[in-house]
Amino acid sequence: MSFGNVFDKGGDQHGSAEKSAEKLRKNTPGAKDVSKDVRDLEEERDPWLVRQTAHGAFGAMEFLAGLFRNAKEVSTAQRQVSEDPQAVTRTASSNVKACGPLKVEISEKDMPKMDELSKYIDYREAYTPITTGLGSSEGLAVDPSKNTAYVADRVGRKLSAVDLTTGAQRVIARDLGDVGDVKVDGKGHAYVTDYGGGRLLVVNLSDGSFTPVSNLTGAYGVALDVKEGKAYVAEYSEGKLIEVDLDSKGIREAAIGLNTAAGNINCVAVDGKGKAYVGGTVGSLQEVDLADGKYHVLANLSGTNVVRVELDGAGRAYVADPEQGGRLHEITLADGGHRVVAVGLEWCKGLALDAAGGRIHVSNQQGRLWRITKSATEALGGVGKVVPPPGT
């Protein structure tokens, strides 16, 4: 039925609208009586959205019911005009009633409850389990253009590709040695460290073939500067940051002595502007000037193992820390300020950012791969942590 027909038949239809509104009222969260079905719905879905959707529908039906009633009055008044010209004022009055301003009221029940909102942020949005069964993951890389994650399995000595939408996984390459970390260049190649074998390998993602790039004792963490055609490798026990030219295969020591302040060094990230950030086993994140090799401790995270570090391109670093149940830390590069933004990640050693998509991906040695919504780590004014739902 069109709106025209409804108003033309206002006297016949407004009653059904009132009945619909009354029926909806009886099954609307926040109305006088709440049915079991609605309570179940609220438990299964986001309470804030359910409440607002139901109240919106309820309000719409109440509004239409009023219009139907007033349309009937208008129709009656118009008939009176044709019979009695003096009824013009009554007609005008009826039209004002039908089209007059609406009164909007927002009650306390229409506002979100903080515990419900927190649960929504924590459980429904923050963590999305993508897949399991990935072996003992230590390295992780993401190619957003292919909607694919690449997970290095140290025990299985392999590299797997995971579809980030479906969780479907397949092995890309095998027999890669003591796999430590992985990065992709967006051009069909992955660069993988072989810690035990002391090598940096390049893997062809189309056929799984691989070749050594350089021999580097203790090669564990790796970062790429694709624009400059360079790889940077953190040598775990030697405390060296090694720059590798991916074309000539030449190497140079970009910084040495990094293990003095940070124990053994695990990981590296580069900003593409001449700075590298190196994390170590005693919780230090060091900033390195790649031009002269000078460095300083940017942040000390007590009781932390900075096993992976990634930059978001907006002045923040994110650190995967397998200690104390598995945590994700956010560090402000301008001043070294830091806070925990996610917990419950277990023995996490893989970290990758999709900065444009606002997503953080984490893998762990329990073989799990998660997606964390970046905005959830900034929820409630940047205070608190996101936690995974039970059983993930």
N, C-alpha and C positions, 0 to 999 in steps of 0.2 A: 504493500500500500504506500503511495507517495505521500509526502507531507501535505500536498494540496488536497488529496482525498481525506486525509485525517482532519484537516481544519474545516473542509467542507462538511464533514460529518461529525463535527465536534461534539454534538449532543449525543452521538451514538458511541464514540470511541473513548471519551475521557474516562468513563467508568472502568474500562479494561486497563487503561494506563494506571489508574489508582490501584487496581487489584495487583498489577504487576509490581508496582512500587512496594505495596504492602508485602507481597511474597518475597521480594528481594530483601526488604528490611529484615525479615525473619531469618535470613541466611547471610547477613552481612557482618563481618568482623567489626566489633565496636558498636553495633546496634543493640537493642535491648536483649534479645535472645540470640545466642550463637549456637548454631547446629554443630553436631559432631563432625559432619562432613567438612564444614568450614574450618573447624579446629584442626582436623587432619591435614587439610590443605595448607594451613598456616605452618604446620610443623614441617611439611615436605618442601615448601617453597619459601622464598624470601618473605618474611612477615611484613616488611615495610612495603614491598611491591604489591603483595596480595591485598593488604589493607587499603592501599591507595586506589588500586584497581577496583575493588569492590565498592569503596566509598564513592569513587567517580561514577560507576554505573548507577549506584543508588541515587546520587545527586541528579544524574541525567534523567532518570525515570521520574523523580519527584518534580523536576523542572518541566518535563513534558506533560505530566499529569496536570500541573497547574495551567499550562498553556491550553490543554484540551478543555479544562473547566472554563477558562476565560474565553476561549473561542466560542463555546456554547453561549456565554453571556453576550458576546459580540453579535453572534447570529441572531439571538433573540432581540437585542436592541435594534439591529438593522431592520428586522421585520416591524418593530414598533415605529421606526421612523417613517416607513412607507404608509403606515396607518395613522400616525400622529406626528406631524412635523415638530411639535414641541419636544419630542423625545431626543432632539439632536444633542442636547447637553448630556443626556444619559448615555448616548452612543459614544461621545467623546470620552466620557468618564470610563466606560467599559474598555475602550481601546487603550487608555492610559494604564488601566489595570493589567491588560493583557501584555503590553509591551514595556511596562515600567521597569525600573532598575531592579536587578536581582540583589538580594542580600546574601553575602557570603560569610559564613562563619567557620572558623577553624578551631576545633576543640582539642583538648589535650590528647584524646584518643587518636586523633589524626596524625600526631607527631610520632616519629620513630623512637622506639625505646633503645637506649644506648647498648643494652646487652644484646638486643636483637641485631642492631646495626653492626656491632662488633663481630657477632657470629657470622653475619653475612660477609663481612670483609675478610675475616680469618679463613672461614671454611669454604664459602661458595666461590670466592673470587681469587683469593691469594694463591692457593695451591691447586694445580691441575696435574694429577698423575698422568703421565703420557704412556709409559710402558715399564715393564720389568724384565728380568731375565737377561740383562746386558753384561753379566759377568762382573768382574772386579774393575769398575770404571775408575780411571784416574784422570784422563784427559777428555775434554769436551769442546766441540766447536759447532757453530750454527751458521748455516747459509740461508738467510731469510728469503732470498730470491728463489730458492728451490724448496723452501718450507721443510728443510731437512737438518737434522742434527747428526753429527759424526762423533761416535763414542769409542774411545780407546779402552780396550780390555787388557789390563796388564797380565793377569794370570792366563787368559786365553790367547794372548799374543796376537790379537786381531783388532781390526777397525770395522765398526758396524755403522750403517746408515739407518736413521729412524725417521719415518714420516711424522712430522709434528702434529698433524691433524688426526691421523688414524692410529698412530703408535706402531704401525707395521715396521718391522725391522729386517734387515738382511746384512750379511757379512760382505764387506767391500774387499778387504784384503786380509790375508793370514800370514803367519810366520814372520811377524814384524819385530820379534825380539821382545825385550823388556820395556814395553811401551810405557812412556811416562806422560807425555802431553801431545796434543794435536791442535793444529790451526789450519784453516782452509783459506785459499787465496781468491776464491770466487771465479777462478778460471779453470776449474776442473782438477785442481791438485790439493792434496793435503800434505802438510809437513809434520812429521812424527819423530819424537825423540825415542831413541833406544838407549835407556840408561845403562843396562848391563853391557851392551855391546859398544857403548861410547860412540854413537852415531846420530846424525840427523838424516832422516830419510824423506824422500818425496814420493808420494803415492799418487798414481794415476787413478782418479775416482771412476773412470769409465770402465776400466778392465782389471783394476786391483794390482797391477804391476807396480813395482817400486824399485828405486835405486838410491844408493847413498849419496848424500850431498857433501857431507864433511865428517871426518872423524873427530869427535869431541869427547874426551874423557868426562864421565859424570854428567852427560847431557840429560837434563830433566825437564825444566820448563822451557817453553818456546813462545815467541811472539813474532808477528809479521808486520813489516811496513811495506805493504804491497806497492804503494806509489814509488818508493825508493828502491824496490827490488831487494830488500834486506830481510834477513831473519835474525832474531836475537835469542840466544840460548843461555839459560841459567845453568852453570855448572855447579851441581849440588854441593860437593865437598870442597872444591877448589875456591869457591867464593868469587868466581869470575863471571862477567857478562861478556859473551862472545858475539861479535857481529859477523854475520855470514853474508857475503855477496852472492845472491842466488844465480846470477849469470856467470860470473867468473869462478865461483866456488871459493874465492879467497876469504880468509878470516882475519880478524884483528881483535885484540882485547879492548873492548869498549870501557871496561872498568874492572879493577881488581881489588881484593881485600874486602869484599862485601860481606864475607862471613865473619869478620871481626865483630861487627855490631849485631848481626842477625843470625848467629849460629850458621848452620848450613842454609843455603839459599834454594828456594823451591821454584819460584815462578817469576815471570816478567810480563809486563804490558808496556806498550809504547804509545805515545800520543800523536805521533806524526809531526811533532813540532820541536823535536830535538830532546825530548825528555823520556826517560824510561823509569818504571816503577818496579822495584824488586822486593819480593816478600821472602821472609825466612822462617825458620822453624821455631824461633823464640818470640815470634809475634811482632817483629819489626817490619815496617814498610819503608823502604828507602827510595829517595828520588835521585836519579842519576842524570847528569848532564852528558849527553852522548858526544858532545863536541870535545870535551876535555877530560871526561872520566871522573869528574868530581861528584861527590854524592854526600847526602846527609840523611839522617833518620827523620822521616816525615811524621810517623806515628808509631807509638808503642802500644800494642794491644796485649795487655797482661793476660797470661794463661792461654795464649792463642798460638796456633800453628797456621801461619799464612801460607796455605798450600797453593792457592790460585788467586790471581788478581785480574780484574777486568775494569776498563774505563768506560764511562757512559758518554764521554764527549761533552759533558755539561759541567765539568768541574768536580766529578765524584768518582771514586774508585769503589768497587765492590770486592770483598774478600771472602773466599770460601775457607771455613775453619772446621776441621773435623772434631775438634775437642768439645767436651761438655755436651755431647748429644748431637753435634753438628749445627753450626751457626753460619749465618751470613751477616757480614759487617759492612756498613757504609762508612766511607772515609771522605771527608772534604779536603780536596787537594790544596786549597788556599791556606788552610791553617792546621791540617792534621786532625781536626775534630772527628770523632768517630762514635758510632753507636751500633748496637745489634739490631737488625731489622727482621731477621727470621731465625727460627729455631727448629729443632726436631729433624734436621737433615741427615742424621746418622753420620756414617763415616764418609762425608762428602769430599771429593777431590776433583770433581769436574765442574767448571763454571763457564758460562757463555752468555753474552748479552745480545739482545736484539733491541738496540737503542731506539731505532725508528718505530718499532712495534710496541715499545714499552714493556718488554718481557725479559725476565731473567730465567735462564735454564740451569739446572743443577743436576749432576749425576753423582752417584756414590758407589762405594765398594759392595753394597748390597744389591747392585744391579738395577737400581731404580733411576728413572729419569723424570724430573718434575719441571713444570713451568710455573713461575711465580709472577703474578702481575705486579709490575714495578710500582704502579700507583698505590697498591695496597701497602707497600713498605713505607709509604709517605702518609698513611692514613692518620686521622685524628691529630692533625697538626704535627705529624712527624714523631709522635710519641708512641712507644710500645713496639711490640713485635707481632709478626704474623706467624701462625703455627699451623702445621698440617692437620687435616682432619684425622680422627682416630682411624687406625687400621690401614693407612696408606703406606 
